Amino acid sequence: MNEKNVIAAILNGYIETANTPGLSPRQRSERFVENATRHIRSVFNLPNQCTLSRPCNNPISNMFPAGRQELLFDIHSFEYETTASPGAGSELLVIRRSLLQLESEMPDSNNYRELFDDYNKLVCGDAEMKVFVCPNPDAGLGVNHIAAFNAVAKYIQGSLYIVALPHLRWWNGEITANTPTYKVYRKNLIGQVEVI
């Protein structure tokens, strides 16, 4: 897996969403997950690879209970196979390898509990790559919450990235790829996150 391509896909989803004027913060959040999912699907596009998220059309929806669009995480990419159901001739989904788990939280205030609730979810998964999208402390909440994430980072298995974006309320349709409005962090060998 090329992790740089995954990060680029997430940032492309951000830029595409941020350049869409006239959306409320909630609409921006949903659109970001939708756009990021679409771009991530271009990275994980082999047969029997799937990327799921709530706002996106689920390509294997026939294998899920009615209405389910996500598996535990805001965006989840995995390899799968199917097995025959013991019931009426249908197939059941078997996840054989989890590739990417992404959680995104952009609270409207300095609600660090919301941030940590979603960040802690990444400990629960076994994906090879985990990404947490949150506000950039340099362009958002004003307090560096990234350093506090180290308390959890040491327990997250696999590679961990934190993509820190400006808060949704500043996505006004004028952001380009050259605008320094985001930071990307990666967990290092001693379990601490650092800017890359």
Long-range contacts (C-beta under 8 A, 24 or more apart in sequence): 1-43, 1-99, 1-100, 1-128, 1-129, 2-43, 3-129, 3-159, 3-161, 5-43, 6-40, 6-43, 6-100, 6-129, 6-131, 7-131, 7-161, 7-163, 7-184, 8-39, 9-36, 9-39, 9-40, 9-42, 9-43, 10-36, 10-39, 10-40, 10-102, 10-131, 10-133, 10-163, 11-163, 11-177, 11-182, 11-184, 12-36, 12-39, 13-37, 13-38, 13-39, 13-40, 14-163, 14-165, 14-175, 14-182, 15-175, 15-176, 15-177, 17-171, 18-166, 18-171, 18-172, 18-173, 18-175, 19-173, 19-174, 19-175, 19-176, 20-171, 20-173, 21-172, 21-173, 22-173, 23-171, 25-106, 25-108, 25-168, 25-169, 28-168, 28-171, 29-104, 29-106, 29-168, 30-55, 31-55, 32-104, 32-133, 32-168, 33-74, 33-75, 33-104, 36-75, 36-102, 37-75, 40-75, 40-77, 40-100, 40-102, 43-77, 44-77, 44-99, 44-100, 46-79, 48-79, 48-80, 48-81, 49-77, 49-78, 49-79, 49-80, 49-99, 50-77, 50-78, 50-79, 50-80, 51-75, 51-76, 51-77, 51-100, 52-76, 52-77, 60-93, 62-90, 62-91, 63-91, 63-92, 63-93, 64-93, 71-95, 72-101, 72-121, 72-124, 72-125, 73-101, 73-102, 73-103, 73-121, 73-125, 74-102, 74-103, 74-104, 75-100, 75-101, 75-102, 75-104, 76-100, 76-101, 76-102, 76-127, 77-127, 78-127, 97-128, 98-125, 98-126, 98-127, 98-128, 99-127, 99-128, 99-129, 100-127, 100-128, 100-129, 100-130, 100-131, 101-125, 101-127, 101-129, 101-130, 101-131, 102-130, 102-131, 102-132, 102-133, 103-131, 103-132, 103-133, 104-132, 104-133, 104-134, 105-132, 105-133, 105-134, 106-133, 106-134, 106-135, 106-165, 106-167, 106-168, 107-135, 109-141, 110-141, 110-142, 110-143, 112-145, 112-148, 115-145, 116-148, 116-152, 119-149, 119-152, 120-152, 122-152, 122-156, 122-160, 123-152, 123-155, 123-156, 126-157, 126-158, 127-158, 128-158, 128-159, 129-158, 129-159, 129-161, 130-156, 130-158, 130-159, 130-160, 130-161, 131-160, 131-161, 131-162, 131-163, 132-160, 132-161, 132-162, 132-163, 133-162, 133-163, 133-164, 133-165, 134-162, 134-163, 134-164, 134-165, 135-164, 135-165, 135-166, 135-167, 136-164, 136-165, 136-166, 136-167, 136-181, 136-182, 136-183, 137-164, 138-164, 138-183, 139-166, 139-167, 139-170, 139-181, 140-164, 140-165, 140-166, 140-167, 140-170, 141-167, 146-185, 146-193, 149-193, 150-191, 150-192, 150-193, 153-187, 153-191, 153-192, 153-193, 154-191, 154-192, 156-187, 159-186, 159-187, 160-186, 160-187, 160-193, 161-185, 161-186, 161-187, 162-186, 162-193
